[in-house]
Amino acid sequence: MNFLYLLSFAFLSLPAVGSISLEPVLATNGFVDFVHNLLSEWTTPGGLGVALVRQNKGEPSDWLIETGGFGNATRLGERVSPQTQFAIASNSKLFAVLTVGMALEHQKVKYPLGWKTKICSLLPAWCTLHERVQYPLYTEDHLRDLEYVSKEATIEDLMTHRTGWPRHEGSYQYSMDVNDILSNYLPNLKRSASFRETWQYNNIPYSILAEIASVIWNTGEPFVRLVEKHIFQPLGMEHTTYEYRLARDDALADGFTRLVQLPRPSSGSRAGLPKNAWVSFTKGEAKTWPFWDQSENPEKDIEAGPGGIIMSMEDSATWLQTLLLNGKHPKTGVQVIPANVVEKAATGLAVALPKGRYPELSPTVYGGGQQMSSYRGHTFIEHGGSVPGFLTQIIRFPDQGFGVAVFSNDDVVGQVLHDTVKWWIVDTVLGLERIDWNTRMKESKTQFLSDRSPRTPRPASPNFPSSLSVLEGHYANPSYGKILLCLVLSTFPPCKSLVSSVDVLLPGVFPSNSDVPSMVFAKDNVWISHVKLTHFDGALWNASTWRSVEDVAIQGKRWPVRPLGEASEDGFVAEFEFEEQREESQRPISMITSHVKGFGLRGVWGAGPGVGSPVGETIVERSEVWFVRM
C-alpha cells in the first residue's frame, strides 16, 4: 500500500521551552515511516490529518506550526493534505459551550446570568418537562427527580452530562427541532440515573445549549451564525463550517468504513481468543460513507451543537493556538474569546473516568466539551469526536505550550490510528521514552473481543406465541416515535411495502434460507434506518440495529452496516408483553391466546460507566425503551 504525505511548516528558530523539543517532528523520516507502517498494518482505506503547534513561552507570538496529511482523503485516491477537511464530530461541543459563555459575558451588564443560571429561566418549556410524561415509564422516585430537573437544572448541568439521561442514540430524528425535544421527546426518554448522580455522555443537551446560546445573545441570529460571527470569522478559520455543501465544494474528505465480522469466544470456552484477534478489525470490504449529515439548513439542524463542524487541518492548528492562548488570536493577540470562558470549559465539574485506562493516565474530569487528565505527570485537556466515517482527537498541554490534532476518516480503526499517532507525537515533544501504543491498541482490541459474551444457543424447541402474526402492527413511544413492526415473511397488508424493500435496502441481513423467524421495523433516525428482531424463545427476541447506506460507487446499490457497532449490541434484546388468557391447565406460551400490550428494548440506551439496565418485576419496568401497541 502506497501512502503520500503532504506537509506544511511555519518554522521559527525557537529556544526549547522547559523540557519540550522544538525540533521538527512531522517531516522526520522516523515519523513518516511510523505513520506509513501504521496505516498499512491496520489496512485503512483512508488516511490521517495531523497538526502540531508549539509556542515559545518567552515570545507568545512565536510558534512552530506543522500540519501534515497521510493516505487517502477520497475514494478516488486524492491524498490527505493540510487543506483537507474532516467532520470533527463531538469536538464541535466546545464551540457550543464557548458561544454560550461569550453570550453570558456579553449580557452580564444587563442581566444577572451565569453558568449556574437555571434552564427553566431561559427556556420556559423546560419548566414543565415533568408534566408531559405520557404514560408510566417512571417510578414515583424518577418522576420526582424529573420534576427537580425541570426546576433546578443549570447550564453547567447540561454541559457536564449529569442530567440523568443516557445517550438514547437510536431515538432522535433529523426532522426534530428544539421545540420537539422539549415538548414530547425529552420528558418521555427513560432516565438511567438521578439528577447529578453520575456523568453520562449525551448529545441532546448540546442541542439545547445551542438554542440557549441564541436565547442569551438575543440578536435573532441562529446558533451556527453566531459561531461563525464570533469565532470562525475573527480567527480567520475560512475552511471551517457547519455547511456540508460548502465543504463538499472545498476539500471535504470521504468517510470510510469496512464491513467487518468480529469474532467472539465460544460458549463454554475458557481459552478466549488468540492474541492476533485484533486483525479482524482490518478485514472486510471497504466502503465509502455518504456524508453523515447533509442538512440543507444547518440553522435548524439539531446536530450542529453536539457535532456539526467540518474543519481543515490548517484551521485545526489555528484553533489549537487560540486555545493555548486562552482565546487570543494567535497572530494579532486580540482577545476573541474571553479567557475565563476558555478556562471554564476546561474546568473539571464532573468525574468522567474515576480510574485512568493505563498507568500513565490519571482519572479524567469533564467541564464543557473538554476533559482534563494527566499523562505521565503532564496535565492535558482534550476531547474526541466520532460520527460515521470520521474520528478526531484534539489535545493540548497548556503548561508546556503545545497541542496536537489528529483526524481520521476511517470509522473502524480511526480511534487506534489517532490515539497511536497522538501519543507518539506527545512522547516525542515531551522528550520521553516512547511507549509502544500500537501494541497496546492491538492488545486492547483483542481484549475487547475476548470480553464479549458467548452467544447463548437458541433452545432446540423454542416456545412461540399462539401466532407470530399477532405481534405485527403499529407501536409507539413518544420519544422514539411510531413504528410498524412486520414479520419478514409477512402477509399483513400494511407491511407489504416494508418487507418488499428489505432485500434491496439491507442485502444479506435477512437470509431467505433461515428457519428462525425474523421481524423488522424502519426508523427515521440520524444513525439507524432499521431494527431487526430474531426470535430466541417465547416472548424474547434478539435485536440489532442497521443502517441502509447508498453505495456511492455503484448507482442504485445499497449496503447494510451496523451503525452502533456489532459488539456494542451484545445484550440488545426485545421482549413482548401479553394480556394473557390462560386456562387452569396453565398451558405453555405456545398455546396461549394473547393480546399484545407492547414490547420493551434492553441494551440500547447507552448509559454511563457503571450504570446498568433498569430492574423490575414487569417488562415495562425492565425496559429501557417501551413501545406500546396502538
N, C-alpha and C positions, 0 to 999 in steps of 0.2 A: 504494500500500500504506500503510495507516494503522497507526501504532505508538503505543501508550500507554506512558508511562513512569511508574513509581511509585518515589518516593524517600523515604528516611528519613535524618534527620540527628541527631547529637548534637554540637552545635556549642559550642565554648568559645572565648572571646576569648583566643587564644594568641599570643605573640610568635613571629616566624619563627625557625626553627631552622637556623642556618647559611645555606645557600643555598636551602633548600626553602620553597615557598609554603604557607601555611596558610589561604589563601582557599578558599572552597567551589569544588568542581570539578564534581561530578556534576549539579548543578542549573543550571549555567550554560547559557545559550542556545547557546553555542558547542559545548559537549559534547553536549547533547541533539540538536542539529541534526546534528552529526557522526555520532552513532550511528544516528539515523534514516536518514540518507542511506546509511550503510554497509550496514545491514540491507536497505534497498531495492535497492541496487545489486547485492548478492550474492543477492537474491531468496530470502532464508531463510524457510522456513515457521515457524521457531522464533523464539527470542529470546536475550537475554543477561541474566544477573545480574551485577552489579558491586558490589564492596566496596572502599572506600579508607579506610585508617586512618592517622592521623599523630599522632605523640607529641610532646609538649612535653618536650624533654630536661631542661629545668630543673625541671619538675614531672612526674615519671613517671606520676602518676595522672591527668593531664590529657590528653585525647585529642580530636581531631576525627574523628568516625566518620561516614562516608557509605555508604549502601547504596542500590542502585537496581535497577530492573527495566525492561527494554525488550522489546517484541514479545510473541510468543505463548508461553505456557507449555504449553498443551494444544491438541489438535486441535479442541476445542470453542470455542476463542477466548479462554479465560481468559488473563489477562496475567501476565507475569513480575512478581513483586513481591519485596521484601526477604525475605518468608517462603517463597518458592518453594524447593523442594528439588531438587537435582541429584545424579546419581551422579558422585562426584568421581574415580572410577576410580583411576589409579595415584597420585594424591595421598593415597590410603589407605596407601601403603607406609611413609610416615613414622611413622604410628601403630604399625605393627608394630615398627619399629626402636626407637621410644621406649618401647614396652611391654617389649621385651627389656632395654633399658638401665635402666629402672626396676626390673625384676626383679634385674638384676645389682647395683644399688645396695642393694636390699632385703636381698639374701642375702650381701653381701660380708663381713659379720661372721662368718657361719657357714662359708662355702665360698670357696675361692680361685678365684673365677670372674671372667672379664673378657671384653673384646671379642675377645681372641685365644684364648679357650677353644676347644678343638677340638670339632667337631660330634660326632665319634666318642665323646667322653666324655659327651655329653648324650643322643644317640640311638644306641643300640647297633647298630641295623640299618645305620647309615651306615658302620660299620667294615668291612662286608663287601660293599659295593657291587660291587667288582671280582670277587667270587666268583659273581655272579649274571648274568653275561653269557651269554646262551643260545646264541648262535651267532656265528661270526666276522665281526662287523661292524667290528671294530677291527684296526688293525695292532698288532704287538707293542709298538711305542712308545706307542700310545694305551692299551693295556692296562696298561702300567707306569704311565702317567700317571694312569689311573683309580685304580690301587692307591694312588698317592701322595695323590690327592684324598681317598680313603677314610680315610687315616690323618692327614692334615695340615690339611685344610680347617678354617677357623675361622668364627666368627660374622661377622667382618669380611669374609671372602671371599664369604659368601652375600649380604651386604647391598650389596656393591660390584660385583656382577655380574662376577666374574672367576673363575668356576668352570671355564670351558672349554666349557660347554654353550650352544648358541644357543637361540633362543626356542622353536622347535618348537610354535607356537601351535595347529597342527592336531592335536595329539596328545592333550591331556588331556581328561578326561571329567567331566561333572557328578557321576557316581557314585563318583569316586575319593575316597580319603582319604589321609592322610599315610602310612599303612602301605602302601597300594598304590603310592604314589610311590617309597618306599624299597625295596620288595620286588622288583618287576619293571620298573616304569616307568623310573625314572632310570638304573639300571645299563645299560639297553639303548637309551637315546637316544644316537644317534651324536653325538660331540663334534666341534666345529669348530675348537678351539684347545687348546693345552696349558694346564694349570692356571696361573693368574695371568699368562698370556701377554698377554691383552688384555681390554678391557672389552666385554662383550656383554650387552645388556639382556635380562632374563629374568624372567618372573613366578614360576616354580616355586620358586626359592629363598626367596621371600617367603611362600609357603605353609608352607615348612619353618620359617622364622623364627617364624611364628605358633605353630607347635607348640612350638618351643623356648621361647617366652615362657611357655607353660603349664607346661613342664617345670621351668623355673628358679623360677617363683613357687611351684610345688609346693603349691598350695592345692586342687587338684582342679577348679578353675574353667576352663572353656574360654576360648580367646583372646578372643572377642568380648565375653564378660562381664568379662574383665579390663580391656579398653579402656574399656568403659562405666563400670566401677567406679573406675578410676584416672585417667581423662582426661575423658570426656564429662560425667559427673555432677559432679565437683568444679568444672568450669569452667562449669556451667550450660548446656551445649550440648544443650538439650532437643529440638531439631529436627535432630539428627544421629544416625544409626542405621545398623546393619547389616541391619535387617529391612525387606524390601520391603513387607510387609503393613502395617506401621506407617506408613511413608512414603506408601503408596498412600492411606491413610485420612487423611493430613495434607495436604500441599501438594506432592506429587511432580509434577514436570514430565513431560510426554511427551517422548520422544526422537524426533527426525525424521531421515529420510534422503531422498535423491532417487535415482531410477533413471536415472543419467546415462550417456551414451555418450561416452567420451573418445576424441578423435582421436589419430592417430599419424602420423609422417612417412611419405610414400610411399616404396616401395622405389626406390633409385637417385636420389632427390631430394636436392639439397643446399640447397634453399631453406628447409627447416624448416617451421615452422608460422607463421601470421600472428600479429602481436603481440596480437591480441584473442582468441587461442585459449583464454585463461583463462575466457571466458564459458561454455565447455562445462560447467564445474562448476556453473553457475547454472541449467542446463536440466534437464529431466526431471521426471517426475511425483513429487510429494511424497508420502511415505508415513510412517506412524507406526509406530515400532518397539514391539512388546510389550517390557516392561522386560526387560533383558538377563539378569538373574539373579533369578529368582523362587523361590529356595530356601526351602522350608518350614522348614528347620532351619539357620540361619546358623552355629550352633555347630559344624557338621560341614562347612561349605562351604569348599572349598579356595581359593575366590576371595576369601575375606574378607581375608586378609593382603595380597595384592597389589592388590586393587581393589574391596573390598566396601562402602565407606562411602557413605551418602547424606547430604547436608548442605545446610542452608539458607544463603542469603546472609548473614543476620544472624549465624548461627553462624560463618560464614567470617571475619567481622570479629573476633569473639571469638578465633578461632584465630590470626589474624594478630597480634593484640595479644599473645597469650600467647607466640608465637614471638619477637616483638620484645623481650619482657621476659625472654627466656631461661627460660621455663617458669613464670613467676609469673602468678597470677590477676590480670587487669587491673583489677579493682575492689578486691579485698581485699589484694593484694600477697603472698598466701600462695604459697609455692613448691610448685606442683602437680607439676611435672616437674623433676627435678634439672637445674640449669643445665649441668653438664658433659655430661649426656646429650643435651640440645638441641645443644650445641656439637659433640659427637662426630658426630651425624648430618650436620652441615653441613661437617665437615672433609674436604677432598679426599683420597681414598685411591687413586683410580684416575682416569686421564685418559679422559674420555668423548668429548670432541671436541678433537683436537690443534690445530685451527685454528678461529677464530671464523667464523660463517657470513656475517657482514657486517663491514665495517671498524670499526664501533662496538663490536663484541663481541669479547671475549678468548676464548682457549681455555677449555674447561669441564672441571672436575674433579668427581668424584662421591664422595659419602660414603655415606649410607644413606637412601634415599628423598629425598635432597636433592642438588642440584648447585649449584656455585658458579662464578660467572663475573663479568665486569665489563662495564658498559655506559657508554660514553663516559667512562671513568675512574672509575665508581662501582661498588663491589662489590655484587653481589646474590646472593641464594640463592633458588632456585625449584625447582619440579617441575611437570610436566604430567600429564594423565591423559586416556585415551581408551578408551571402550567403545561398543558400538553405541548411537547416539543422543545421546551426550554427549562433550564435550571441555572440559577445565578447565585453568586456569593459576592457580597461587598463587605470588606473588613478593614478596620483601621486601628492603629496603635497610637493613641494620642500622645502618650508620654515620649515616644520615640519619633513621632512626626512622620509616619509613613502609612500608606494604605494600599490595598490590593483589591482589584475586582477581577473575577473570573466568570465568564459567561459561556454556557454550553448550549448547543442546540440538539442534544441527544437526551431524550427523557427516560431512557432505560439506565444508562450508566453515567449520566451527566453529573450526578452527585459524587460519584467516585472520581471523576475527572477533575471537577472544580476543587474538591477538597484536597486531593493529592497535589495538584499544582499549587494551590494556595499555601499549603504548609511547606512545600519545597521552597517557595519564594520567601516565606516568613523566616524559616530557619536560616536561609542564606543571608538575608538582610540583618538579622539579629546576630549573625556570626556564631550560630550554634551548630553542633554536630547534627547532620540531617538524620531525621527519623525516616525509616522506610515505610512511608504511608501507603504506598501501593500494595505492599504485602499485607499491611493491616486492613486495607479495604477488601482484599481478597478473603482474608480470614473472617471479616465481618459479614460479607455476603454469604459465605459458606455457613457461618453460624446462624444467620437469619433463616436460611433454608432448612438447616438441621432442626431448628426450633419449631418448625411448622408441625402442627398436629397431624398424625397419620389419618387418612380418611377412614371413617367408620364404615365398615361394609354394610350395604343395604341388606335388610333381612331377606332370607330366601323366599319367604312367603309374607310379604308386607300386607298390612291391613289397608283397606280403602274406604272412603265414604261410600254410601249406597250407590252413588253415581257421580263420577268425576264432573259431569256436566253441571251439577248443582253449584259448583264453585265458580262457574263462568258468570260474568256480569259486570256491572258498574259498581265501583267502590270509590270512596272519597276520604281524604284527610285535608283539613282546612289549610295546612301548611304545604303539603306535598301535592295537593290538587286532586282532580278527578282522574280516574283511570278506568280502562276497560280491560279486564282480565280474561284471557282466552286460552283454551287448550290449543296446542299447536295443530292437532288434528280435529279442529272444531267444526261442528255443523251448525253452530249458533249463528243465525243470520247477521247480527251486528258485528261479529268477529271476522266476517269474510274478508274485508279489506286488509285488516291487520295480519291475519295468518297467511294470506296470499303474498304478502310483501316480505316476510322474514327471510326466505331463501335468497332474495335479491339483496336485502339490506344487511343481513347477517349470514353470509355464506359459510356453511360448515358448523354453525353454532347449534343447529337443530338437525342432527343426522337422521335421515329417513329410515335407517335400519335399526334405530334404537327402540327397544321394547319398554323403556322406562317412560312413563307419562311426563310430559313437559307442558308448562304454561308460559305465557309471555304477556307483558303489558308494555306499552310505549310510554315515554316520559319526555315532557318538554323541559329539559334541564340543561344547564350550562355544560355539565360533564357527561350526562348519561342520556342515551336515546331509548334503551330497552332494559327491562329486568327479566331474567329467565328464572323460572321455578322448575326444579326437577324433583319428582316425588321421591320421598325417602320411606316414610311409614306412617300410616294413619293420617293424622292432620298435619304432619310435619313435612316440609319441603326444603331442600337446599336451594339457595338463591345466589345469583351472580348478576353483576351489572355489566352492561355492554354499551358500546357506542358504535353506531354505523357511520363510517367515515368515507367520504368521497375520495376515490383514488385519483390524485392529481395527474398521474402519469398515463392513465387509461380512461378515456372518456366513457362515462356510463357505468363504470365498475365501482363497486364499493367493497370495503373490507371491515371486519369486526375487530374491535380492540377492547380490552378490559381497562376502562379509564381510571378506576380506583386501584388497579393492580390486583393480579390474581391472588397473590399471597395475602394481601390486605383483607381479602374477603373470607379467610378461614373463619368458620363460625357464623357466617351470614346465613340465616335461616328465616323461613316464613312458617307461621303456624296459624291454622284456621280455627275459629271458634264456632260451635254449632249450638243452636237451641235444639237439644236432643229429645227424642221421644222413645224411650226405652221400654220394652216390656219387662215384666217381672223376671223373665229368664236372663235379663242382663246380656242381651245378645252383643257380640263384638261389634266394633265400629263399622265393619264392612257390611253389617246388616241393619244399620240404623237408618231410619228415615229422618232427615235433618233439614233444618233451615239454617243457612249460613248467616251468622251475625257479622262476620268480618274476619280480617286476618291481621296478624302483627308481624313486624320485621324486627329481628335482633342481629347485632353485629354490624350495624351500618351507620350509627350516628356519630362516630369519630370523637369519642370522649377523650379527655386529657389523660396524662400519665397516671396510672394507678386507679382510674375511675372505671368501675365495671358496669355491666349491663344492669338494668333495673331488676328487682326481685318482686315476687308477689304470688298470690295463690291463683290468680286468673291470668289468662293470656293477655288481656288488656293491660294489666299491671306489669307483666313481664316484658311487654313490647317497648321498643324504642320508638317505633312508628306504628300507629294503629290506623288501618283503613276500615271504615265501616261500610257494610253493604248498603247500597242505595235502593 
